Amino acid sequence: MGGYQTAQIAEPTAEIAHVASDVPALAQTTQPQASGERTAPQAAAMSPESGDPASIDWNSVASRSGLGVDAMLLQLKLKAEYSPQEIAAYNKLHVIEFNPVTQEVCHEVENVRYVNEQHFTTFATHCSGVREYPDHPYESMSVDELMNLAEADAAAAVFISKKAETVEERIGFALRAAALSGKPGPLLATAVLDLGTRNSQFGGKTHGHAADETVPKTVITRLILETVAQKMGDPRANPDAWKKYIDDFAKTEEDRNAVLEAIQKGARSAMEHMAETQREITGSTQMRELLDA
């Protein structure tokens, strides 16, 4: 990575990684976990018209796929019913507009197996979703092809945040996409995709084993992204739901507060970098106003 990428993408990601690795060593604990209740999302004003993100039951939306993942957030090719208001609200939070799956095309696949020289044939039904609209032009482009576009194009940054090789790069481009567009959706998408559990792969290592004496890096990074998305006005962001994992490791209230302070520092640092990128490229002061509020 070179040029603008090093200065404006790698730097905030490195800062997050630094915060994640710089928290105090903590002993494990059996103290009760935090409740995970939602707090009211902060700041960024959303339109009161039909499709206001704050008016949507996002928990219902997330559960609609029946697979335990938010198919809408990740734009998975799964068929599910979404209302026009839900789609409009999604589009206010994301760079790439929602492209619903309107039908499934299914076919049977024949599998041949041999057990003790006996021939067995089984059939399985495989289905693939067909979207209402053609794929975005960037869908088929490689990371190298998208790289120069991503300097000022939020959509290109979104696709790199899905395709880049490392978690760090994907997070970096999600931050850039959110900065360029002023929309928090890319942050939550990469948080869910790459940091879905405290044991997620991060930086080539698995974090969150019981033997660890520090809060897992994935938990801290997820909390930073959730915090930034919440400050940008995304009602789906829920940092409190992830704070319970801190209690798995924090032995004292002092330890817990030190970790929370580090997370707030990481979120503010990320927003500082985003504000600078946003101002330089788009002229917008949205992120700066959120920081100063």
Number of C-alpha atoms within 10 A of each C-alpha: 10 8 9 13 18 12 13 19 26 18 16 25 25 15 17 27 18 14 23 24 17 13 21 16 15 20 16 19 14 10 12 9 13 15 11 13 10 13 13 11 18 17 15 17 9 16 12 10 11 12 20 17 25 16 14 16 12 18 10 10 19 17 14 19 17 10 10 9 17 21 19 25 22 17 15 15 19 21 19 15 13 12 10 11 16 21 17 17 22 22 18 20 26 23 22 18 14 20 19 21 19 15 16 15 9 11 12 11 11 10 10 10 11 9 7 6 7 7 9 10 9 10 11 10 9 11 14 14 16 17 17 12 11 8 10 13 8 15 12 10 14 13 19 10 13 19 17 14 13 22 21 18 17 25 22 26 29 29 26 28 27 22 16 17 11 15 21 21 21 26 29 28 31 30 32 32 32 27 27 27 21 24 22 29 28 33 30 25 24 25 23 16 16 20 23 16 16 21 16 19 17 18 13 9 10 14 21 22 12 10 9 14 15 24 28 23 28 25 24 28 25 25 26 28 29 26 25 25 29 23 21 27 23 27 22 23 25 21 21 17 16 19 21 16 18 24 22 21 24 25 16 15 10 10 19 20 13 15 25 18 14 22 24 17 16 27 24 17 19 23 23 16 22 25 24 18 24 24 16 13 13 14 12 18 15 18 24 17 12 16 15 7 8
